[in-house]
Amino acid sequence: MALNEKQQRALTNAAVAVGLTAVIGLIVVAILPVEGHVVTEPTPSSSPSPIVACAPSWTPVGSPDPEDGGSLLLGVVAVAPDDAWAVGGAGDPQAPTSTLAIRWNGAEWDVVPTPNTGSVANSFEAVDALSPDAAWAVGRASNGVGDVPIVAQWNGAAWANMTLPTEVSEGALTGVAAISTDDVWVVGYAGDTELGEERAIALHWNGIVWKAAPVQPAIGGGRTGLVAIASTASNDLWAVGYQHNRPVILRYDGHVWARIPSDVPGAVTGVTALAPDDAWVVGERVQHWDGKTWSELGTVRASGMLRGIAAVSPNDVWAVGSRAAGEDAVLKPFVQRWDGERWRRLNGDGIAGAVSLAGVSALPDGTLLAVGYRDGKSGRSTFTVRGTTCLDA
């Protein structure tokens, strides 16, 4: 189904907000909703008990906005049910003036001060954490002439910027995966996107310094970038991005990055991995890695784009993004859940204004948090939701 002009414009604006305009086309796809529910086992008793239906759902949660009319969230990571981070920017929605980090205590979100290196623009785009005392956020900053990549580290008391290699003095970082305190990976691009000169980069933290890791041999030449990264171990990482207008999936085996072929078309924007033979990639399609090949799962439909994915378990995977709704193409939250057999779309509470979800995080205990932004009459504001899932018996 072709998108009308309003739908195309709405989805373009959403892509700009998350810093992916260089890579994401405006053909948006998602998976057809399927009705159904999971049934829990009845409790043993002298007489049969009624079967209780499990209904996964999501509900908006209030979140702070440091600046009126100009705050957004782009990444989230849960450390524990009562400890999570969400990051983004505050200020002009198109060029936030300040980095933004908020912390979840199990009941509410609170703003935590963050450093700003740019005199004009500063924004975080992704975050990962290992414990309450160890987290990393990545993004970009600007002094008015191009962007520079930034990494900030949380040490349990404060966020502080880290020194990066001089060869990545221009560009942005868009993904981070922390395996241990001396084994952290970040990805993004170096160079000017407006001139079409960006080149994919991957940096590794060994506990002492950041070092560039060669990805160009794997990803190829020309205009390239990496937008997200995930890991299961030091020798099993996935990164997704683009080469020109083609999607790219890379894998690291502990020694080198290699390009893993996929016949599934469409831009890729998010990745998660549960095991060496169980990984997911989302974007304009949803695809799954079974240890041998990537294959598309689900039925394609127009009007949606998925940007983040996270797993509670192999049979409980959540993907989030936005969809253009109605003739006016107003963006609305788009949430889907894999139950081990199929993807099902989950409808939440009606939300006024245009809403996009950019990231999601999950824990094995069922903790689910997703973040993004809402455009309303008063401007752009942060938006967070809390998911309720059905744990395996």
HELIX and SHEET records of a PDB file:
HELIX    1   1 GLU A    5  ALA A   17  1                                  13    
HELIX    2   2 THR A  166  VAL A  168  5                                   3    
HELIX    3   3 GLN A  216  ILE A  219  1                                   4    
SHEET    1   A 2 VAL A  29  ILE A  31  0                                        
SHEET    2   A 2 VAL A 300  ALA A 302 -1                                        
SHEET    1   B 2 VAL A  38  VAL A  39  0                                        
SHEET    2   B 2 ALA A  53  CYS A  54 -1                                        
SHEET    1   C 4 SER A  57  VAL A  61  0                                        
SHEET    2   C 4 GLY A 379  THR A 388 -1                                        
SHEET    3   C 4 LEU A 368  GLY A 376 -1                                        
SHEET    4   C 4 ALA A 354  ALA A 362 -1                                        
SHEET    1   D 4 SER A  71  ALA A  80  0                                        
SHEET    2   D 4 ASP A  83  ASP A  92 -1                                        
SHEET    3   D 4 ALA A  95  TRP A 104 -1                                        
SHEET    4   D 4 TRP A 109  VAL A 112 -1                                        
SHEET    1   E 4 ALA A 121  SER A 131  0                                        
SHEET    2   E 4 ALA A 134  SER A 142 -1                                        
SHEET    3   E 4 VAL A 148  TRP A 154 -1                                        
SHEET    4   E 4 TRP A 159  ASN A 161 -1                                        
SHEET    1   F 4 GLY A 171  SER A 180  0                                        
SHEET    2   F 4 ASP A 183  ALA A 190 -1                                        
SHEET    3   F 4 ARG A 199  TRP A 205 -1                                        
SHEET    4   F 4 TRP A 210  ALA A 213 -1                                        
SHEET    1   G 4 THR A 224  ALA A 233  0                                        
SHEET    2   G 4 ASP A 236  GLN A 243 -1                                        
SHEET    3   G 4 ARG A 246  TYR A 252 -1                                        
SHEET    4   G 4 TRP A 257  ARG A 259 -1                                        
SHEET    1   H 4 VAL A 268  ALA A 275  0                                        
SHEET    2   H 4 ASP A 278  GLY A 283 -1                                        
SHEET    3   H 4 VAL A 286  TRP A 289 -1                                        
SHEET    4   H 4 TRP A 294  GLU A 296 -1                                        
SHEET    1   I 4 GLY A 304  SER A 313  0                                        
SHEET    2   I 4 ASP A 316  ALA A 325 -1                                        
SHEET    3   I 4 VAL A 330  TRP A 338 -1                                        
SHEET    4   I 4 TRP A 343  ARG A 345 -1                                        
END                                                                             
